Amino acid sequence: MSSQKFSDSNPTPLLPAKPDTLLVSDPLTRAEIDSLRQSKKSITEYVQKLYPDRESLLRACKQKAS
């Protein structure tokens, strides 16, 4: 019975390095923040137009889940 030996000429494969998510990323610019706020406002207005009251939104979600 032979055992497999690992040497410098046959290194074990390394897993790809994960990006460190704990590091702080570059802060958003004022224009990026404004763009995100505008997108959020547009989505909110669309949903409120589609579902004028909370009950109709809950009914739609319940029907979709069924």
CORHUFEN-V29579 format. One record per residue. PHI is phi in whole degrees, 0 to 359 (* if undefined). PSI is psi in whole degrees, 0 to 359 (999 if undefined). OMEGA is omega as a letter, one per 30 degrees, with the letter a starting at -180 (none if undefined). Layout:
BEGIN
{{PHI/PSI/OMEGA} {PHI/PSI/OMEGA}}
END
This chain:
BEGIN
{{*/126/a} {256/144/l} {253/145/a} {275/129/l} {251/142/l} {258/134/l} {228/180/l} {297/331/a} {282/343/a} {229/70/a} {289/154/l} {287/144/a} {294/138/l} {267/145/l} {289/148/l} {297/141/a} {290/134/l} {275/143/l} {293/143/a} {283/107/a} {279/354/a} {276/346/l} {285/146/l} {284/132/l} {274/175/l} {298/137/l} {294/150/l} {291/148/l} {281/165/l} {299/321/l} {295/321/l} {293/320/l} {297/314/l} {299/321/l} {296/317/l} {296/319/l} {296/320/l} {294/319/l} {297/316/l} {298/318/l} {296/318/l} {296/318/l} {295/317/l} {299/314/l} {298/319/l} {298/313/a} {295/320/l} {294/327/l} {289/320/a} {290/320/a} {233/90/a} {296/334/l} {230/162/a} {298/323/a} {297/319/a} {293/326/l} {294/315/l} {296/321/l} {298/315/a} {298/318/l} {294/321/l} {293/319/l} {294/322/a} {293/324/a} {287/337/a} {281/999/none}}
END
